[in-house]
């Protein structure tokens, strides 16, 4: 039985919905388990990087969107002499769609990790998101960056 579940009086297993500072947990997959401080720290580093990458992806998508709009509107940057028409099947829209899919997947993985209620892993997520924003958000191209932390 996992550390964060218990048996009810009828023998069924229920999740404990309380944060705990534990050095053992199963993260997302049965094969991603740790029971030592080293395993916890390694998992925290991986989760921190995942959360940081999520923030990087958000700002990269906004950068691409701004760049596409700039090209489409004819405000070409230095050395850029092409005019791009954006349609539903255009390369830029397909790339944005692919990046949106990656962003949604990563956001749900982070949510599921948070739902382990392992406080250490939750701290790693928050620090990764905050540090990612610190690195990428200081010079935002637009205030339209999606900050809902769900998609």
Order of alpha helices (4+ residues) and beta strands (2+ residues): beta-beta-beta-beta-alpha-alpha-alpha
